Amino acid sequence: MKLTVWDTAGIMRYKPEYTCLLKIVATIVIVYDCTHEYSFVRLKKFMKELREDEDPRAIKLLVANKVGEGEEKVKRKRGYMFAKEYGMKFFEISPKDDAVVEKPVSYTHLTLPTICSV
């Protein structure tokens, strides 16, 4: 399995590249910082753009980052409800806990064969 990661950080100068890639990727991971409200608020606009270009079969994950690392401005329920609204699987991670970071990766690894099989 080949893994290519594009970290665009929402910067629009990458839009031409990720627009093309979204049509062929098997997994889309969207990460927001739960300690910054603005990080979460921008998701709605990003999801609108994503829906225009994505392969509908792609696995979509919403990941709340920095859980437990300060005052959480975006609570778990808001993240979960947003993910549910957009048909995404929801995860919470903390860079301090490798096992937790592994969960979204493991989910993708286990799910891909069922989506990509002929």
Backbone as CSV, one residue per row, in Angstrom:
resi,resn,N_x,N_y,N_z,CA_x,CA_y,CA_z,C_x,C_y,C_z
1,MET,0.850,-1.173,0.000,0.000,0.000,0.000,0.894,1.235,0.000
2,LYS,0.582,2.187,-0.830,1.332,3.429,-0.906,0.564,4.518,-0.168
3,LEU,1.276,5.269,0.663,0.661,6.349,1.422,1.328,7.655,1.041
4,THR,0.528,8.601,0.607,1.011,9.945,0.318,0.195,10.899,1.162
5,VAL,0.876,11.761,1.891,0.196,12.700,2.774,0.415,14.115,2.261
6,TRP,-0.678,14.825,2.091,-0.629,16.240,1.720,-1.167,17.040,2.892
7,ASP,-0.318,17.869,3.462,-0.742,18.746,4.544,-0.877,20.148,3.962
8,THR,-2.082,20.495,3.564,-2.286,21.802,2.939,-2.577,22.897,3.957
9,ALA,-2.894,22.506,5.167,-3.236,23.465,6.222,-4.295,24.459,5.749
10,GLY,-5.138,24.020,4.817,-6.225,24.867,4.337,-5.783,26.016,3.456
11,ILE,-4.524,26.014,3.027,-4.020,27.119,2.210,-4.532,26.963,0.782
12,MET,-5.173,27.986,0.285,-5.831,27.915,-1.015,-4.862,27.799,-2.191
13,ARG,-3.599,28.132,-1.999,-2.672,28.013,-3.135,-2.480,26.557,-3.555
14,TYR,-2.864,25.612,-2.680,-2.769,24.197,-3.015,-4.037,23.668,-3.683
15,LYS,-5.053,24.489,-3.799,-6.336,24.014,-4.318,-6.233,23.301,-5.667
16,PRO,-5.489,23.829,-6.652,-5.414,23.090,-7.928,-4.873,21.666,-7.757
17,GLU,-3.860,21.503,-6.897,-3.288,20.178,-6.687,-4.266,19.254,-5.972
18,TYR,-4.865,19.726,-4.884,-5.729,18.797,-4.154,-7.064,18.583,-4.836
19,THR,-7.481,19.496,-5.701,-8.704,19.273,-6.468,-8.544,18.044,-7.359
20,CYS,-7.409,17.936,-8.022,-7.136,16.766,-8.871,-6.987,15.503,-8.030
21,LEU,-6.273,15.602,-6.924,-6.036,14.428,-6.079,-7.310,13.889,-5.444
22,LEU,-8.233,14.761,-5.105,-9.458,14.320,-4.432,-10.284,13.360,-5.267
23,LYS,-10.096,13.394,-6.558,-10.841,12.496,-7.439,-10.296,11.071,-7.432
24,ILE,-9.057,10.894,-6.907,-8.426,9.577,-6.958,-8.013,9.023,-5.595
25,VAL,-8.144,9.800,-4.523,-7.692,9.319,-3.216,-8.713,8.368,-2.592
26,ALA,-8.201,7.468,-1.768,-9.061,6.508,-1.086,-9.471,7.001,0.298
27,THR,-8.679,7.895,0.883,-8.955,8.388,2.230,-8.682,9.881,2.316
28,ILE,-9.578,10.583,2.988,-9.400,12.012,3.244,-9.448,12.200,4.756
29,VAL,-8.371,12.743,5.309,-8.303,12.990,6.747,-8.280,14.495,6.956
30,ILE,-9.268,14.984,7.675,-9.354,16.414,7.974,-9.128,16.578,9.469
31,VAL,-8.132,17.386,9.804,-7.740,17.575,11.196,-8.018,19.018,11.603
32,TYR,-8.603,19.176,12.783,-8.772,20.520,13.334,-8.216,20.550,14.751
33,ASP,-7.879,21.737,15.203,-7.306,21.946,16.532,-8.457,22.255,17.488
34,CYS,-8.736,21.349,18.400,-9.881,21.539,19.297,-9.653,22.644,20.332
35,THR,-8.437,23.194,20.394,-8.181,24.299,21.327,-8.354,25.662,20.646
36,HIS,-8.700,25.661,19.350,-8.922,26.905,18.613,-10.243,26.829,17.833
37,GLU,-11.178,27.638,18.213,-12.509,27.670,17.595,-12.435,27.907,16.086
38,TYR,-11.572,28.818,15.665,-11.503,29.179,14.244,-11.134,27.965,13.382
39,SER,-10.301,27.106,13.917,-9.899,25.891,13.205,-11.130,25.047,12.859
40,PHE,-12.075,24.990,13.758,-13.299,24.212,13.558,-14.289,24.945,12.651
41,VAL,-14.425,26.239,12.838,-15.388,27.039,12.076,-15.100,26.967,10.575
42,ARG,-13.836,26.914,10.201,-13.454,26.868,8.781,-13.845,25.556,8.108
43,LEU,-14.144,24.533,8.884,-14.453,23.223,8.313,-15.663,23.236,7.387
44,LYS,-16.685,23.997,7.735,-17.907,24.002,6.925,-17.613,24.467,5.497
45,LYS,-16.833,25.530,5.359,-16.472,26.032,4.027,-15.617,24.990,3.305
46,PHE,-14.685,24.408,4.014,-13.816,23.412,3.401,-14.615,22.204,2.928
47,MET,-15.590,21.766,3.712,-16.397,20.605,3.336,-17.227,20.895,2.084
48,LYS,-17.687,22.121,1.940,-18.449,22.492,0.735,-17.559,22.333,-0.501
49,GLU,-16.329,22.825,-0.405,-15.389,22.701,-1.515,-15.030,21.238,-1.756
50,LEU,-14.853,20.505,-0.696,-14.484,19.100,-0.797,-15.558,18.304,-1.527
51,ARG,-16.800,18.542,-1.210,-17.915,17.808,-1.841,-17.962,18.010,-3.347
52,GLU,-17.478,19.148,-3.820,-17.474,19.418,-5.256,-16.460,18.549,-5.994
53,ASP,-15.379,18.155,-5.303,-14.251,17.516,-5.976,-13.961,16.081,-5.557
54,GLU,-14.506,15.614,-4.463,-14.120,14.319,-3.914,-14.721,13.134,-4.668
55,ASP,-14.075,12.000,-4.495,-14.643,10.730,-4.928,-15.591,10.317,-3.802
56,PRO,-16.875,10.124,-4.063,-17.817,9.810,-2.991,-17.515,8.490,-2.259
57,ARG,-16.688,7.636,-2.864,-16.333,6.374,-2.211,-15.201,6.537,-1.197
58,ALA,-14.546,7.679,-1.202,-13.402,7.896,-0.314,-13.822,7.820,1.153
59,ILE,-12.974,7.243,1.960,-13.177,7.217,3.407,-12.845,8.612,3.917
60,LYS,-13.740,9.181,4.700,-13.502,10.516,5.239,-13.434,10.451,6.760
61,LEU,-12.350,10.992,7.298,-12.150,11.014,8.740,-12.055,12.458,9.210
62,LEU,-12.707,12.749,10.319,-12.559,14.041,10.975,-11.800,13.777,12.270
63,VAL,-10.694,14.489,12.454,-9.828,14.236,13.601,-9.675,15.507,14.423
64,ALA,-10.057,15.428,15.691,-9.845,16.523,16.635,-8.453,16.341,17.225
65,ASN,-7.581,17.305,17.005,-6.212,17.233,17.493,-6.045,18.065,18.763
66,LYS,-5.039,17.737,19.533,-4.664,18.429,20.775,-5.669,18.206,21.903
67,VAL,-6.325,17.069,21.887,-7.275,16.731,22.954,-6.504,16.588,24.263
68,GLY,-6.995,17.254,25.298,-6.359,17.178,26.607,-5.116,18.032,26.750
69,GLU,-4.891,18.938,25.814,-3.676,19.758,25.855,-3.962,21.227,26.125
70,GLY,-5.032,21.509,26.769,-5.395,22.893,27.056,-6.900,23.003,27.082
71,GLU,-7.372,24.232,27.128,-8.822,24.439,27.144,-9.401,24.091,25.778
72,GLU,-10.278,23.129,25.767,-10.891,22.712,24.508,-12.031,23.657,24.163
73,LYS,-11.832,24.422,23.106,-12.854,25.369,22.646,-13.946,24.640,21.867
74,VAL,-13.584,23.516,21.273,-14.537,22.724,20.502,-14.710,21.390,21.226
75,LYS,-15.849,21.200,21.816,-16.115,19.990,22.595,-16.361,18.779,21.693
76,ARG,-16.156,17.608,22.255,-16.288,16.337,21.538,-17.620,16.233,20.793
77,LYS,-18.711,16.608,21.438,-20.037,16.459,20.829,-20.154,17.258,19.534
78,ARG,-19.616,18.478,19.506,-19.674,19.287,18.280,-18.907,18.620,17.150
79,GLY,-17.739,18.107,17.459,-16.945,17.417,16.446,-17.656,16.186,15.936
80,TYR,-18.210,15.414,16.865,-18.920,14.187,16.497,-20.136,14.498,15.622
81,MET,-20.895,15.507,16.000,-22.097,15.870,15.235,-21.740,16.384,13.834
82,PHE,-20.659,17.139,13.744,-20.207,17.623,12.442,-19.821,16.441,11.550
83,ALA,-19.064,15.520,12.116,-18.641,14.337,11.357,-19.855,13.539,10.891
84,LYS,-20.807,13.373,11.762,-22.022,12.627,11.425,-22.779,13.318,10.281
85,GLU,-22.891,14.630,10.356,-23.595,15.399,9.321,-22.969,15.197,7.940
86,TYR,-21.659,15.044,7.896,-20.954,14.908,6.626,-20.544,13.471,6.308
87,GLY,-21.063,12.519,7.045,-20.778,11.118,6.756,-19.337,10.722,6.999
88,MET,-18.752,11.285,8.048,-17.346,11.025,8.362,-17.222,10.216,9.649
89,LYS,-16.138,9.520,9.793,-15.810,8.840,11.047,-15.050,9.855,11.900
90,PHE,-15.355,9.903,13.195,-14.763,10.902,14.089,-13.739,10.278,15.030
91,PHE,-12.602,10.945,15.177,-11.552,10.507,16.099,-11.025,11.700,16.875
92,GLU,-10.539,11.425,18.070,-9.837,12.435,18.858,-8.427,11.930,19.090
93,ILE,-7.444,12.820,18.934,-6.058,12.417,19.136,-5.296,13.460,19.942
94,SER,-4.180,13.017,20.470,-3.238,13.898,21.132,-1.847,13.468,20.698
95,PRO,-1.029,14.402,20.245,0.323,14.033,19.831,1.141,13.415,20.963
96,LYS,0.685,13.589,22.191,1.394,13.025,23.341,1.125,11.537,23.519
97,ASP,0.142,11.004,22.821,-0.264,9.618,23.004,-0.239,8.884,21.660
98,ASP,0.847,8.172,21.387,1.006,7.473,20.108,-0.126,6.495,19.828
99,ALA,-0.604,5.809,20.843,-1.657,4.805,20.644,-2.930,5.457,20.107
100,VAL,-3.236,6.635,20.590,-4.443,7.327,20.138,-4.284,7.794,18.698
101,VAL,-3.101,8.244,18.325,-2.838,8.683,16.955,-2.969,7.499,15.997
102,GLU,-2.671,6.321,16.473,-2.746,5.120,15.653,-4.180,4.747,15.254
103,LYS,-5.168,5.118,16.052,-6.551,4.698,15.793,-7.070,5.093,14.411
104,PRO,-6.951,6.365,13.993,-7.446,6.699,12.654,-6.694,5.961,11.551
105,VAL,-5.398,5.778,11.735,-4.592,5.072,10.733,-5.032,3.616,10.641
106,SER,-5.234,2.965,11.781,-5.686,1.575,11.794,-7.063,1.441,11.160
107,TYR,-7.962,2.351,11.468,-9.312,2.317,10.893,-9.233,2.361,9.375
108,THR,-8.426,3.275,8.859,-8.275,3.407,7.414,-7.696,2.133,6.822
109,HIS,-6.680,1.594,7.446,-6.025,0.378,6.955,-7.006,-0.795,6.901
110,LEU,-7.859,-0.896,7.886,-8.822,-2.000,7.919,-9.994,-1.799,6.951
111,THR,-10.343,-0.551,6.692,-11.494,-0.233,5.858,-11.172,-0.237,4.369
112,LEU,-9.963,0.164,4.012,-9.593,0.267,2.600,-9.825,-0.984,1.775
113,PRO,-9.446,-2.162,2.255,-9.658,-3.346,1.416,-11.124,-3.564,1.014
114,THR,-12.058,-3.201,1.856,-13.469,-3.399,1.524,-13.948,-2.385,0.490
115,ILE,-13.333,-1.222,0.466,-13.734,-0.194,-0.488,-13.028,-0.372,-1.822
116,CYS,-11.773,-0.787,-1.785,-10.972,-0.874,-3.002,-11.005,-2.237,-3.677
117,SER,-11.670,-3.210,-3.081,-11.670,-4.521,-3.683,-12.539,-4.538,-4.946
118,VAL,-12.215,-5.442,-5.846,-12.925,-5.509,-7.128,-14.110,-6.449,-7.016
